[in-house]
Amino acid sequence: MTLTVLYPEPLYDDQRVEDGIFGPGVKVLFRPVERLADLSAEDCAAADGLMIFRHQVHPEDLALFPKLKAIVRMGVGYDRLPRAEAAVRNITICNVPDYGTAEVCDHAMALMLALRRGIALHHDLQREGAPWRQVETPLVRRMDVQGLGIIGIGRIGTAVALRAKAFGMQVGFYDPYVANGVDRSLGITRYNTLNELLRRSDVLSIHAPLTPETHGMIGAEQLARLPQHAVLINTARGPIVDINAMEAALRMEHLAGVGLDVVPVEPPVDPMPTLLRAYHAREKWLEGRLIVTPHSAFHTPEAWQDIRVKSAETMRAALVGSRPQNVIAPDSY
């Protein structure tokens, strides 16, 4: 029996990699569409496996695929997928947790350093013809006098912790879902409440998945608990942080700087948050204090190859292997 794996997004020019991984018993269909509802009934009926990169899968979309057995999210986050509805239909959902770890970690560190060393600020000022001198600013701090707080100590959070330790930072984390002893193995501090972590975080770096629990978990109250002139880094998911509260904290200079690889709606569309409008308008008060990158933290040629290969391997294990890999439970956080 031949199985069919459907790729509904324009990712690759050929399928040599996929054919080599799946083998002769699996047919690969590349059918790029704007949304899943645009797929032909024939392709939907054939699909045993569905590969998702950027598409949002709505609960009603699952009815399009009468024999679907597995969905692989070609990435780490799985908030685009209706896990509970998939479970009702006996559809296995998997992700690819081991790609892009170094890239996202390094990106978070780069945003942190660009802000805390004043690189973005001085770059902006020199481009405008400012005098050849440093600027006195609460942004700039020696790294080894700062506490780094990490929300989520998974693969990426762990990698950030290890790099930050090499810079001499005092690293702590909050993650109620990891076992006891992680702090001891990494040589960092575990905080049992988010508020404890926030009070000690001169830099706060977010590495949690987007779930009902984490949606909006960093708002005005939480930002106020950070030390004066703290820096916030978010390379996880935009809706974890209240962007309007973030703007208010920047305007009050409680936050010295913010580095974002993610925003609540991607790409940003009108009506755009006022913080992003101010950023695009290059308003003076944000000079050197806000860095925005277009959800590009994962991006290297090596990561693209990893996600291509590892996604296909994960789908193969789900469809024809004896033990599926990276399975996401319906109630996973």
Buried (B, 14 or more C-beta within 10 A) or exposed (E): EEBBBBBBBEBBEEBEBBBEBBEEEBBBBBBEBEEBEEBEEEBBBBBBBBBBBEBEBBEEBBEBBEEBBBBBBBBBBBBBBBBEBBBEBEBBBBBBBBBBBBBBBBBBBBBBBBBBBBBBBBEBBEEEEEEEEEBEBBBBBEBEEBBBBBBBBBBBBBBBBBBBBEBEBBBBBBBEEBEEEBBEEBEBBBBEEBEBBBBBBBBBBBBBBBBEEBEBBBEEEBBEBBBEBBBBBBBBBBBBBBBBBBBBBBBEEBBBBBBBBBBBEEEBEEEBBEBBBBBEEEEEEBBBBBBBBEBEBBBBEEBBEBBBBBBBBBBBBBBBEEEBBBBBEEEEE
